[in-house]
Amino acid sequence: MTPSITRYKMGGYPGIKTATMIRIPASIDPASTDPIVDRRHLLASFLRRHRERLTPAEVGVRTGSTRRRTPGLRREELAQLCGISPTWYTWLEQGRDVSVSPAALARLAEALHLTPAERTYLFELTRKRDPDAPATGRADCPAPSLLAALAAMTAPAYLLDRSWNAVGWNPRAERLFSGWLAGAEKNLLRYVFLDPSARDFIQDWENRGRRLVAEFRAEAARYPDDAILQQLVDGLRRSSPLFATLWEDQSVLEREGGLRGFNHPQDGALTLEQVTLRPGDRSSYTLVMLVEPSGNESAEFREAGH
């Protein structure tokens, strides 16, 4: 789509016979606030920058002795490498509203020599799923350095995998969550919804459970083909009527921190602030810490945990 030009007769204005209005379509309007249009602009800029940084020699393109005015690869050269139409690729770089398949994006990522992080960003911009992404990616274990950091933390802290199984925790977390981490069931959701003691331990249990399900749904959506996740959800729906109801609500929330209340069997009522982090090199894991709201440990908890 190109800008449209409209000319108007300007009667009544001395010295001015016509006026011209140029209408810029949303696909190339730099002032657009449409998030979809913004993503197309970001995609166009991203592709252009990475195309221009590649030299023909890096991708095996022969240029001959002709002087090149274009930095990096030409659009038609990149299109040929990917097996796509040069016109279609040009439209992508112009920010036009064109359909793009995951397979075509994968070929572009390969031809542009994108890093894993850049490739992920490319697919996020287009809201497409990378066809070459690992189906489950469960082979990566917590890094030893991450477990060492967990053990060194002075506040209660634990590490969850994508199914919300506790795969690591420190002694203070085991003392705080004695009904969970000291027991045989290490899955947070199964503990919360299937262990009767969780109702007494977690203050405002039903609302906390509601939020947990909404947060878990948001995270599980990142792994639509994970059979283990599906088995976990199916089992909880069969075993917990409340979980089944909450899951059917399809509420989705980002995982957030905030105050958490507990009724500890030895220390009584506790209010702690939850801090949630996701390790950069193990993004399928979640690190959770419980700290005092003031930033200092309470006297009761300090004495109990040394």
C-alpha positions as CSV (number, residue, x, y, z in Angstrom):
1,M,0.0,0.0,0.0
2,T,1.4,3.4,-1.0
3,P,0.6,6.9,0.3
4,S,-2.5,8.4,-1.3
5,I,-2.4,12.0,-2.7
6,T,-5.5,14.1,-2.7
7,R,-5.7,17.6,-4.2
8,Y,-8.4,20.1,-3.2
9,K,-9.5,23.3,-4.9
10,M,-9.0,26.2,-2.5
11,G,-11.6,28.8,-3.5
12,G,-11.6,31.9,-1.4
13,Y,-7.9,31.9,-0.5
14,P,-6.0,34.5,-2.5
15,G,-2.9,33.2,-4.2
16,I,-3.7,29.5,-3.3
17,K,-5.4,27.5,-6.1
18,T,-5.0,24.0,-4.7
19,A,-4.0,22.2,-1.5
20,T,-2.5,18.7,-1.4
21,M,-3.0,16.2,1.4
22,I,-0.9,13.1,1.6
23,R,-2.3,10.2,3.6
24,I,0.2,7.8,5.0
25,P,-1.2,4.3,5.5
26,A,-0.8,2.8,9.0
27,S,1.7,0.2,7.7
28,I,4.3,2.9,7.2
29,D,3.0,5.6,9.6
30,P,5.8,6.3,12.1
31,A,3.4,7.9,14.5
32,S,1.1,4.9,14.7
33,T,0.1,3.7,18.2
34,D,-1.4,0.4,17.0
35,P,0.6,-2.4,18.7
36,I,0.3,-4.7,15.7
37,V,1.6,-2.0,13.4
38,D,4.4,-1.3,15.9
39,R,5.4,-5.0,15.8
40,R,5.6,-4.8,12.0
41,H,7.8,-1.8,12.2
42,L,10.1,-3.5,14.7
43,L,10.2,-6.6,12.5
44,A,11.1,-4.6,9.5
45,S,13.9,-2.8,11.3
46,F,15.2,-6.0,12.8
47,L,15.3,-7.8,9.5
48,R,17.0,-4.9,7.7
49,R,19.7,-4.4,10.3
50,H,20.6,-8.1,10.3
51,R,20.6,-8.3,6.5
52,E,22.9,-5.3,6.3
53,R,25.3,-6.7,8.8
54,L,25.9,-9.8,6.7
55,T,28.5,-9.8,4.0
56,P,28.0,-11.8,0.8
57,A,31.2,-13.8,1.6
58,E,29.7,-14.9,4.9
59,V,26.8,-16.7,3.1
60,G,28.6,-17.8,0.0
61,V,27.1,-15.2,-2.4
62,R,29.4,-14.3,-5.3
63,T,29.4,-10.6,-6.1
64,G,31.9,-10.3,-9.0
65,S,33.8,-7.1,-9.5
66,T,30.7,-4.8,-9.5
67,R,30.8,-2.1,-6.9
68,R,28.0,-2.5,-4.4
69,R,26.2,0.5,-3.0
70,T,24.1,-1.6,-0.5
71,P,25.7,-2.6,2.8
72,G,25.6,-6.3,3.4
73,L,23.3,-8.5,1.5
74,R,20.7,-7.2,-1.0
75,R,17.1,-8.1,-0.4
76,E,16.9,-10.3,-3.5
77,E,20.0,-12.2,-2.4
78,L,18.6,-12.9,1.0
79,A,15.3,-13.9,-0.5
80,Q,17.1,-16.3,-2.8
81,L,18.9,-17.9,0.1
82,C,15.6,-18.5,1.9
83,G,13.7,-19.7,-1.2
84,I,11.1,-16.9,-0.8
85,S,9.8,-14.2,-3.1
86,P,11.9,-11.0,-3.3
87,T,8.8,-9.0,-3.5
88,W,7.3,-10.6,-0.4
89,Y,10.5,-10.1,1.6
90,T,10.6,-6.4,0.5
91,W,7.1,-6.0,1.8
92,L,8.3,-7.4,5.2
93,E,11.1,-4.9,5.4
94,Q,8.6,-2.1,4.5
95,G,6.4,-3.0,7.4
96,R,3.5,-4.1,5.3
97,D,0.7,-6.3,6.6
98,V,1.7,-9.6,5.0
99,S,1.2,-13.2,6.1
100,V,4.4,-15.0,7.2
101,S,4.6,-18.7,8.0
102,P,6.8,-20.2,10.8
103,A,8.7,-22.2,8.2
104,A,9.6,-19.0,6.3
105,L,10.7,-17.3,9.5
106,A,12.9,-20.3,10.3
107,R,14.6,-20.0,7.0
108,L,15.1,-16.3,7.5
109,A,16.6,-17.0,10.9
110,E,19.1,-19.5,9.5
111,A,20.0,-17.3,6.5
112,L,20.6,-14.2,8.8
113,H,22.8,-16.3,11.2
114,L,20.6,-15.3,14.1
115,T,21.7,-16.2,17.6
116,P,19.3,-18.3,19.7
117,A,18.2,-15.1,21.6
118,E,17.7,-13.2,18.3
119,R,15.8,-16.1,16.8
120,T,13.5,-16.2,19.8
121,Y,12.9,-12.4,19.5
122,L,12.1,-12.8,15.8
123,F,9.3,-15.3,16.5
124,E,8.0,-13.2,19.4
125,L,7.7,-10.2,17.1
126,T,5.5,-12.2,14.7
127,R,3.6,-14.1,17.4
128,K,4.6,-17.4,15.7
129,R,5.9,-20.6,17.3
130,D,9.3,-21.7,16.2
131,P,9.0,-25.0,14.5
132,D,12.5,-26.0,15.5
133,A,12.1,-25.2,19.2
134,P,12.5,-28.2,21.5
135,A,9.2,-29.9,22.1
136,T,9.8,-30.1,25.8
137,G,13.3,-29.0,26.5
138,R,13.4,-31.0,29.8
139,A,16.9,-32.2,29.3
140,D,18.5,-29.1,30.9
141,C,19.0,-29.6,34.6
142,P,19.5,-26.8,37.1
143,A,23.0,-25.5,36.8
144,P,25.3,-26.4,39.8
145,S,26.0,-22.7,40.2
146,L,22.3,-22.0,40.5
147,L,21.9,-24.7,43.2
148,A,25.0,-23.3,45.0
149,A,23.5,-19.8,45.0
150,L,20.2,-21.2,46.3
151,A,22.0,-22.9,49.2
152,A,23.9,-19.6,50.0
153,M,20.7,-17.5,50.3
154,T,19.8,-16.5,53.9
155,A,16.1,-16.2,53.1
156,P,13.9,-19.2,52.4
157,A,14.2,-20.0,48.7
158,Y,13.3,-22.8,46.4
159,L,13.5,-23.6,42.7
160,L,10.6,-24.9,40.5
161,D,10.7,-26.5,37.1
162,R,8.1,-25.9,34.5
163,S,5.7,-28.4,36.1
164,W,6.2,-26.5,39.4
165,N,8.1,-29.5,41.0
166,A,10.5,-28.3,43.6
167,V,13.9,-29.4,42.3
168,G,16.0,-27.5,44.9
169,W,15.6,-25.5,48.1
170,N,17.6,-24.3,51.1
171,P,17.2,-25.4,54.7
172,R,15.3,-22.3,55.7
173,A,12.7,-23.1,52.9
174,E,12.4,-26.6,54.1
175,R,11.7,-25.4,57.6
176,L,9.1,-22.8,56.4
177,F,7.4,-25.3,54.1
178,S,7.8,-28.4,56.3
179,G,4.5,-29.8,55.1
180,W,5.5,-29.6,51.5
181,L,9.3,-29.7,51.0
182,A,9.9,-32.2,53.9
183,G,7.2,-34.5,52.5
184,A,7.1,-36.9,49.6
185,E,5.0,-34.7,47.3
186,K,7.3,-32.0,45.8
187,N,4.8,-30.6,43.2
188,L,3.5,-27.2,44.4
189,L,0.1,-27.5,42.8
190,R,-0.6,-31.0,44.1
191,Y,0.5,-29.9,47.5
192,V,-1.8,-26.8,47.5
193,F,-4.9,-28.5,46.1
194,L,-4.6,-32.1,47.4
195,D,-2.8,-31.9,50.8
196,P,-5.4,-31.0,53.5
197,S,-2.7,-29.4,55.6
198,A,-2.1,-26.7,52.9
199,R,-5.5,-25.2,53.7
200,D,-4.4,-24.4,57.3
201,F,-0.9,-23.4,56.4
202,I,-1.6,-20.9,53.6
203,Q,-3.6,-17.9,54.7
204,D,-6.5,-17.0,52.3
205,W,-6.0,-20.4,50.8
206,E,-8.8,-20.3,48.2
207,N,-7.7,-16.9,46.7
208,R,-4.1,-18.0,46.7
209,G,-5.0,-21.2,44.9
210,R,-7.1,-19.2,42.4
211,R,-4.1,-17.0,41.6
212,L,-1.7,-20.0,41.4
213,V,-3.8,-21.6,38.7
214,A,-4.0,-18.5,36.7
215,E,-0.2,-18.0,36.9
216,F,0.4,-21.7,36.0
217,R,-1.9,-21.5,33.0
218,A,0.1,-18.5,31.7
219,E,3.4,-20.4,32.1
220,A,2.1,-23.7,30.7
221,A,1.0,-21.9,27.5
222,R,4.7,-21.6,26.7
223,Y,4.8,-25.4,26.3
224,P,1.7,-26.4,24.4
225,D,3.1,-29.8,23.4
226,D,4.4,-30.9,26.8
227,A,2.8,-34.2,27.6
228,I,4.0,-34.1,31.3
229,L,2.3,-30.8,31.9
230,Q,-0.9,-32.1,30.3
231,Q,-0.8,-35.2,32.6
232,L,-0.3,-33.0,35.6
233,V,-3.3,-30.8,34.7
234,D,-5.5,-33.8,33.9
235,G,-4.7,-35.5,37.2
236,L,-5.4,-32.3,39.2
237,R,-8.7,-31.8,37.4
238,R,-9.8,-35.3,38.3
239,S,-8.6,-35.1,41.9
240,S,-9.6,-31.5,42.8
241,P,-13.0,-30.1,42.0
242,L,-11.7,-26.6,42.8
243,F,-8.7,-26.9,40.5
244,A,-11.0,-28.2,37.8
245,T,-13.3,-25.2,38.2
246,L,-10.5,-22.7,38.3
247,W,-8.9,-24.3,35.2
248,E,-12.1,-24.0,33.2
249,D,-12.3,-20.3,34.1
250,Q,-9.2,-19.8,31.8
251,S,-7.9,-16.9,33.9
252,V,-4.4,-15.9,33.0
253,L,-2.0,-13.9,35.2
254,E,1.7,-13.1,35.2
255,R,3.6,-14.5,38.2
256,E,4.1,-11.6,40.6
257,G,5.6,-11.0,44.0
258,G,3.8,-9.6,47.0
259,L,2.9,-10.4,50.6
260,R,2.2,-14.0,51.5
261,G,0.7,-15.1,54.8
262,F,1.4,-18.5,56.5
263,N,0.3,-20.2,59.7
264,H,3.5,-21.9,60.7
265,P,3.1,-24.8,63.2
266,Q,6.0,-23.6,65.3
267,D,6.4,-19.9,64.5
268,G,2.7,-19.0,64.3
269,A,1.4,-16.4,61.8
270,L,4.0,-15.1,59.4
271,T,3.9,-12.5,56.7
272,L,6.6,-12.6,54.1
273,E,7.2,-11.0,50.7
274,Q,7.6,-13.2,47.7
275,V,10.3,-12.4,45.2
276,T,10.2,-14.4,41.9
277,L,13.1,-14.6,39.5
278,R,13.7,-16.6,36.2
279,P,17.4,-17.5,35.6
280,G,18.5,-16.2,32.2
281,D,20.3,-19.5,31.2
282,R,17.5,-21.8,32.6
283,S,14.3,-19.9,31.6
284,S,12.1,-23.0,32.3
285,Y,13.0,-22.7,36.0
286,T,11.6,-20.3,38.5
287,L,13.5,-19.1,41.6
288,V,11.2,-18.1,44.5
289,M,12.4,-16.3,47.7
290,L,10.4,-15.3,50.8
291,V,11.9,-12.2,52.5
292,E,10.7,-10.1,55.4
293,P,8.7,-7.1,54.1
294,S,11.0,-4.7,55.9
295,G,14.0,-6.2,54.3
296,N,15.1,-7.5,57.7
297,E,14.4,-10.8,59.3
298,S,11.9,-10.9,62.1
299,A,13.2,-11.8,65.5
300,E,11.0,-14.9,65.6
301,F,12.1,-16.2,62.3
302,R,15.8,-15.4,62.9
303,E,15.8,-17.3,66.1
304,A,14.0,-20.3,64.6
305,G,16.3,-20.4,61.6
306,H,19.5,-19.4,63.3
